[in-house]
Amino acid sequence: MRRKIPSTAALAAFEAAARHLSFTRAAAELSVTQSAICRQVATLEDFLGVKLFKRSQRGVSLTDAGQRYARRVAARLDEVERDTLDLITTAKAPSGHAAEVAGTLELAVVPTFATQWLLPRLPDFAARYPGVVLHFTPRTRPFLFADTVLDAAILPLPGDGVWPGTEGQCLLDEVLIAVAAPRFLPPGRTQLTPQELAALPLLQASTRPYAWRQWFASLGLEVAHDMAGPRMELFSMLMEAAAQGLGVALVPSLLVERELASGRLVRVLEHRFMSDRRYFLLYPPHKAEGAVLGALAGWLVAQTAPTKGQ
């Protein structure tokens, strides 16, 4: 059966006109005439049997159907463009010791882990696999691979880390430490007591609502306000809030190495707490044999091996 798909030229003209709400600006962007945009949009409306634009003396605006269709068409055209660029990039992969491993990988990753741990180490991966291109999408919670174009994910998860329809392997344990701006430490001291720490504002991670309670329990303490305080989605936000003196943050030690080394943050208590989360590389089973994913997985295992179990 023949697919019921409009021409890409008509879709591109519609998407540009919908984005600009102007046939004239769409024509300038696509280097065609305004009448060509009008013809393409009219052809698309005839094909669909639906009016996409409302015309008036003041210009054009989208109908309700046009607004919905424009969002979806823009997303699909972006995907086609990305896939095309990926294929072109792969076809032009450099020859050499790792040229046989070439392609692209769509990787979901927690933003703070990406910026603080993964990206600083990626030059080594790029040198070993010059034919591989990694694309990053921020994610902080589990999702269905079938609903995305993602090939794999690196996420901190409880238990064995594998959710239905995925396979994977553990990369890193998550050890939480308490950090704050240096001015929170009294003069001449390098640490606070647990009781002093409990009296300070506690910055809360939205993804770890019980983290402080578990932390204090591991010290044998009960703190009434352990779940009170400003909540933030990302550890990078918690770390910056702590550096600005808004309170004490409980963050994974592997994410805060640069801030501690620079002195922007200090550990206010030497206590280390093994979280119930670990960082996993996960992927759908049908991706398991892919050469690019295999290259990334092997490299990640080698990068994390020195710290495994510490």
C-alpha positions in Angstrom: 0.0 0.0 0.0 1.3 3.4 -0.9 2.2 5.6 2.0 0.0 8.7 2.6 2.9 11.1 3.1 3.1 14.7 1.6 6.1 15.8 -0.3 9.0 17.0 1.8 9.1 20.3 -0.1 5.5 21.0 1.0 6.3 20.0 4.6 9.4 22.2 4.6 7.5 25.2 3.2 4.7 24.7 5.7 7.1 24.4 8.7 9.0 27.5 7.7 5.7 29.5 7.2 4.3 28.2 10.5 7.4 29.1 12.4 7.6 32.6 10.9 3.9 33.2 10.5 4.9 34.8 7.3 5.1 33.4 3.7 7.5 36.1 2.8 10.0 35.3 5.5 9.6 31.6 4.8 10.4 32.2 1.2 13.5 34.2 2.1 14.7 31.4 4.4 14.2 28.7 1.7 15.5 30.8 -1.1 12.3 30.5 -3.2 9.5 33.0 -4.1 6.6 33.8 -1.9 4.2 32.4 -4.6 6.1 29.1 -4.4 5.5 28.9 -0.6 1.8 29.7 -1.2 1.6 26.9 -3.8 3.3 24.4 -1.6 1.0 25.2 1.4 -2.1 25.1 -0.8 -1.0 21.7 -2.1 -0.5 20.4 1.4 -3.9 21.7 2.5 -5.5 20.0 -0.5 -3.6 16.7 0.3 -4.8 16.8 3.9 -8.3 18.2 3.3 -7.6 20.5 6.3 -7.0 24.3 6.4 -3.7 25.0 8.1 -3.7 28.8 7.9 -6.2 31.5 8.4 -5.6 34.4 5.9 -6.6 38.0 6.7 -5.6 41.5 5.7 -3.1 41.5 8.6 -1.4 38.4 7.4 -1.6 34.7 8.2 -2.1 32.7 11.4 -2.3 29.0 12.1 -5.6 27.2 12.7 -5.9 24.9 15.7 -5.1 21.9 13.3 -2.2 23.9 11.8 -0.7 24.5 15.2 -0.8 20.8 16.2 0.5 19.7 12.8 3.3 22.3 12.8 4.7 21.0 16.1 4.8 17.5 14.8 6.1 18.3 11.4 8.9 20.4 12.9 9.9 17.5 15.2 9.9 15.0 12.3 11.9 17.3 10.0 14.5 17.8 12.7 14.8 14.0 13.1 15.2 13.5 9.3 17.8 16.2 9.2 19.7 14.7 12.2 19.6 11.2 10.7 20.8 12.6 7.4 23.7 14.5 9.0 24.6 11.3 11.0 24.7 9.2 7.8 26.9 11.8 6.1 29.2 12.0 9.1 29.5 8.2 9.3 30.2 7.9 5.6 33.1 10.4 6.0 34.5 8.7 9.1 38.3 8.9 9.2 40.4 5.9 8.4 42.8 4.5 11.0 43.1 2.2 14.0 39.4 2.6 15.1 37.8 3.4 11.7 36.0 0.1 11.7 33.9 1.4 14.6 32.0 4.3 13.2 28.5 5.7 13.6 26.4 7.8 15.9 24.9 7.1 19.3 22.0 8.9 20.9 22.7 8.8 24.7 20.5 10.0 27.5 22.4 11.2 30.5 21.9 13.1 33.7 23.1 16.6 33.0 25.4 17.0 36.0 27.0 13.6 35.5 27.6 14.6 31.9 29.2 17.9 32.6 31.1 17.0 35.7 32.3 13.4 35.0 31.6 12.3 31.4 32.5 15.2 29.2 36.0 15.9 30.8 36.9 12.3 30.0 35.5 12.2 26.4 38.6 13.5 24.7 40.1 10.1 25.4 37.1 8.3 23.8 37.2 10.6 20.8 40.9 9.9 20.3 40.3 6.1 20.4 37.1 6.2 18.3 37.4 9.1 15.9 34.6 7.7 13.7 32.0 7.7 16.5 29.8 10.7 17.2 27.9 10.9 20.5 24.7 12.9 20.9 23.5 13.8 24.4 19.9 14.2 25.6 19.3 15.3 29.2 17.2 12.8 31.3 16.9 12.4 35.0 14.4 9.6 35.3 13.6 6.3 33.6 11.7 6.4 30.3 10.6 4.0 27.5 13.2 3.6 24.8 10.5 2.7 22.3 9.0 6.2 22.6 12.3 7.9 21.8 15.2 7.8 19.3 17.6 7.1 22.1 20.1 4.2 21.9 21.3 4.1 25.5 21.2 5.9 28.8 23.4 6.5 31.8 21.3 7.1 34.9 21.6 6.7 38.6 19.1 4.1 39.7 18.2 1.9 42.7 18.6 -1.8 42.9 19.9 -3.6 39.9 19.1 -0.6 37.7 17.4 -2.5 34.9 13.9 -1.5 34.2 11.5 -3.5 31.9 12.7 -3.8 28.3 16.3 -2.9 29.0 19.7 -4.5 29.6 22.8 -2.9 31.0 25.7 -2.9 33.5 26.7 -1.1 36.6 29.4 1.6 36.2 29.7 3.5 39.4 28.5 3.5 43.0 27.0 6.7 44.3 28.7 8.0 47.5 27.1 11.1 49.0 29.1 13.8 50.9 28.0 17.0 52.5 29.4 20.2 51.0 29.0 23.9 51.5 30.7 27.2 50.9 34.0 27.6 52.9 32.5 30.4 55.1 30.2 27.8 56.8 33.2 26.4 58.6 34.2 28.2 61.8 37.6 29.8 61.8 40.4 27.3 62.4 38.2 24.3 61.9 38.0 21.9 58.9 34.7 20.2 59.9 31.4 20.7 61.5 29.8 18.3 64.0 26.7 16.4 62.8 24.6 18.5 65.2 26.1 21.8 63.7 25.4 20.6 60.2 21.8 19.7 61.1 21.2 23.3 62.3 22.1 24.7 58.8 19.7 25.1 55.8 19.6 21.7 54.0 19.4 21.9 50.3 17.2 19.1 48.9 17.5 17.1 45.7 14.1 16.5 44.1 15.2 13.1 42.9 16.4 12.1 46.3 13.7 13.2 48.7 14.9 11.0 51.6 18.6 11.5 51.1 19.2 13.7 54.2 17.1 11.4 56.4 19.1 8.4 55.3 22.4 10.4 55.7 21.5 11.4 59.3 20.2 7.9 60.1 23.6 6.5 59.1 25.1 8.8 61.8 22.5 7.6 64.4 20.7 10.9 64.3 17.0 12.0 63.9 16.6 15.5 62.5 13.0 16.9 62.5 13.5 19.1 59.5 15.6 16.7 57.4 13.2 16.9 54.4 12.7 20.7 54.6 14.6 23.2 52.5 14.8 24.4 48.9 14.3 21.6 46.3 16.2 21.4 43.1 16.1 19.0 40.2 19.8 18.8 39.3 22.9 18.3 41.4 24.6 21.1 39.5 21.9 23.4 40.9 22.5 22.1 44.4 26.2 22.6 44.1 25.9 26.1 42.8 23.4 27.0 45.5 25.8 25.6 48.1 28.7 27.6 46.7 26.5 30.7 46.9 26.0 30.1 50.6 22.3 29.1 50.5 22.9 26.0 52.6 24.5 22.6 52.7 24.2 20.2 49.8 24.3 16.4 49.8 25.9 15.4 46.5 27.7 12.4 44.9 31.4 12.7 45.5 32.2 11.8 41.8 30.3 15.0 40.7 32.0 17.5 42.9 35.7 16.8 42.5 36.4 20.1 40.6 34.6 22.3 43.0 36.4 20.7 46.0 39.8 21.0 44.2 39.2 24.7 43.4 38.0 25.5 47.0 34.6 26.8 45.9 33.1 24.1 48.1 34.4 22.2 51.1 33.4 19.0 52.8 31.8 20.0 56.1 31.9 16.5 57.5 34.1 13.6 56.5 31.3 11.1 56.7 30.6 9.2 53.5 27.3 7.6 52.8 26.7 4.9 50.2 23.5 5.8 48.5 20.9 3.2 47.3 21.6 4.5 43.7 24.3 3.4 41.3 25.1 4.7 37.8 24.1 2.3 35.1 24.6 2.1 31.3 21.3 0.9 29.9 20.0 0.1 26.5 17.2 -1.9 24.8 18.2 -5.6 24.1 18.1 -5.2 20.3 20.9 -2.6 20.6 23.2 -4.8 22.6 25.3 -6.1 19.7 25.9 -2.7 18.1 29.6 -1.9 17.5 29.3 1.8 18.6 27.5 0.9 21.8 30.0 -1.8 22.5 32.8 0.6 22.0 31.3 3.1 24.5 30.4 0.3 27.0 34.0 -1.0 27.0 35.5 2.4 27.3 33.1 3.3 30.2 34.0 0.1 32.0 37.7 0.9 31.7 37.2 4.4 33.0 35.2 3.4 36.0 37.2 0.3 37.0 39.7 2.1 39.2 36.9 3.5 41.4 34.7 0.4 41.5 34.0 -0.6 45.0 35.8 2.4 46.6 
